[in-house]
Amino acid sequence: MPLFTFEIVRRGNASVVAQILMLSEQQSVWCYVEALALRIQGGDKMSIRVKNAGAETVVQTGVATALASIKKCKRPDCPIQRDLE
């Protein structure tokens, strides 16, 4: 299973590793990005970066963008969307 490192990046500061996860597939990374954004809400100048085991960036997005994507979730039973409300 692939290993992914999730980092919180503040403009002008060094990144902080938030979590390291082994996921069954790269497509599931975005759900964890959204969950991390929920934990660090309110960071206009903050972003989330995800790197694979080869230290290559596979996702880099602003916290606000990740939070906005939760609101657009079409699943009626979306657990992350419930946490946003």
N, C-alpha and C positions, 0 to 999 in steps of 0.2 A: 504494500500500500504506500502511495506517495506521501511524503512528509512536507508540510507547509508551515512556514513561520509567519505569524500575523504580528505586524508592528503598528504602533501608533506614532505618527509623525507630526510634530508641532513645527510650524514654520520658524526657522532660525535655531532650532534645537536638534540635538541628536535623537534618533528614533529610539523607542522603548519597545522591547519584545513583550507583547501582551499574552500570546500563547503559541504553542507549537502543537500541531495536530497531525495525526496520520489519518488521511481520508481515503475512502475507497475510489474516488475519482475527482478530477480537477473541477468538474461541473458543480460539485457541492460546495466549493469554496465560498460562493457568493452568499449563501445562507449564513455562514459563520461571519462574514463581513458585516451583514446586517445586524446580527446579534451583538457583535462587538460595538457597532455604532450606537445601539441602544444603551449599552453600558457607559459610553463616554459622551452622551448627548451634550449639545451646547458648544461644540468646538468649531466655530466658524473658521478658525485658522488651523484646523487639525485634519489630517487625512489618515487613511488606513492603507498600508502596503502589505501585500502578501508575496512571499518569495517561496520558490520551490526548493527542493533539496540541493539543486545546483546553484543556489543563491540568485536565480534569475527572477525578476519581478514578473508576477503573473497577473496581479491586480494592483492598481493604485487609484484610489478614489477619495473624494472628500467625505467627511462624516455626514454632511448635509445631503449629499447625493445618495448615500446608502440609506439614510432615513427616509428620503423621498421615495425611494424604490419600494420600501416596505408598504407605503400607502397605496401603491399601484398593484399590489399582489392580488391576483384574481382568485386565489384559493379561498373558499368560504370558511375553511377551518384553519386558516393560517395562524399558528401559535405566536409567531413574531409580531404579526399585525395586532393581535390582542394585547400584547405587552406595550405597544405604542399608545394605545388608547387610554 
